[in-house]
C-alpha cells in the first residue's frame, strides 16, 4: 500500500495530526488534514508529521483494536501517529510509526507484528519490496490492517495501521 511505504520514505503530501497526547490523556478525535494537490495526474501519498508534544501511546480517540498498542515492541518509541476524520459511515483509519530498539531485526519485527494480530487477523499477505521492507496486509470482518517492517534512517521501524470496515462498537 503506497501510504505505508511513503510514511517511511517521506513522500509528497502532508497529513498533520495536531499535537499527539499521551495514552492517559482524555480521548478526543483530532482532525487530520491532508494536502490534496495533484501533480502529473498522480495523487501524492500522505505522510504523517509528528506533533511537537512527546507522547507514549496510541492516538487518543475511538476504541482501537486491543492489539494496536506500542507495547507489542518493548522499548519502542512512537515517532508519529495519526487518525483520519470519520467518514459519512463513521469509519476511520489510525496509524503509528514506531522506532524499534537497537538490535531489532527485520525478522523479529515481522514476527512481533504477526503475533500481535494472529487471533483477529490470522491470514496475512506478506510482500518484500526491492528495498527489503516487508509489508503485511490482511483483514477480518471489522477492519483491514497494513503493517510494515524496515529500516529508515538507520533505525528499524514498524508502521502499523488499521482501517475500520464497519463502525466500531
Buried (B, 14 or more C-beta within 10 A) or exposed (E): BEBBBBBBBEBBBBBBBBEBBEBEEEEEBBEBEBEEEEEEEEBBBBBBEBBEEEBEBBBBBBEBBEBBBBEBBEEBBBBBBBBBEBEEEEBBBBBBBBBBBEEBEBEBBBEBBBEBBEEBBEEBEEEEEEEEBBBBBBBBEBBBBBBBBBBBEEBBBBBBBBBBEEEEE
